[in-house]
Amino acid sequence: MLDTVFKKVIDSEEELRLLLGTPSRTAANKIIHKLDHHCREFIGQSPILFLSTADSAGRCDTSPRGDAPGFVHILDDHTFVIPERPGNKRMDSLLNILSNPHVGLLFAIPGLEETLRINGHARIIRDSKILEQMAAYGKNPILGIAVEVDECYIHCAKAFKRSKLWDQSHWLDKQDLPKPAQILADHVNLPGLDSEKIENALLESYEKRLY
């Protein structure tokens, strides 16, 4: 489809390198293969991560995971566990991991424009002694996503600087934001399910089923 829409498509690394060049020595050498004290501190202060997965056919998905800073449990220099809190039961990330263990993660800290990227392999675990260490509000997660680190590195701040993500003076007024309930109502398109009912259901879920 894309080849019929666009006339100039890059289809080789050679052409890409001619246009964009090669990484600097710093960029090329910044990758490490374990969680050093810098990575541990970053993960410990991060309240949000974005988890990228793909199924065996290469169909991709990215999903956020968030909680109080320190919600990710680090086991050792090569392994950490993300608690699986209640969601909408689609389980896109989990189903992908079952067929393809390769994962990519981006950790962010509010106010900090650099992010931490980690690539590795994941498994879904039920080890109770580990999961109980990630309890929140008296509830243990039923499952965890265990990640074995292949590589990790700091990602530069350019995207956050361009977007001014953490600069509240550039945030939209609340009334100008997209309306998630209306979007869901239009996309789901079921009889009798309007934006008001969806908004009430979302509020109930946020208030009663976060953990």
Number of C-alpha atoms within 10 A of each C-alpha: 5 7 8 6 8 8 8 7 9 10 8 8 9 10 11 12 11 9 10 8 10 11 10 8 8 8 13 9 10 12 15 15 15 19 23 13 10 11 20 18 12 19 24 17 18 21 19 21 22 16 18 19 24 23 19 13 9 10 9 13 13 15 12 12 17 17 15 12 14 17 22 26 20 18 11 12 15 16 18 21 23 22 27 21 19 13 11 7 6 8 11 16 19 21 15 22 22 15 12 18 20 21 23 21 20 19 24 20 18 11 10 11 17 17 19 20 19 25 20 19 17 24 17 18 17 13 11 13 8 18 21 15 13 20 16 16 7 9 12 18 21 16 20 25 20 22 24 22 21 19 17 22 20 19 16 13 12 11 12 16 13 8 10 14 16 14 11 8 9 10 12 10 8 8 7 8 9 10 12 13 18 16 13 15 19 13 9 11 11 9 7 8 13 16 17 12 14 17 17 12 13 15 12 12 14 11 10 9 12 13 16
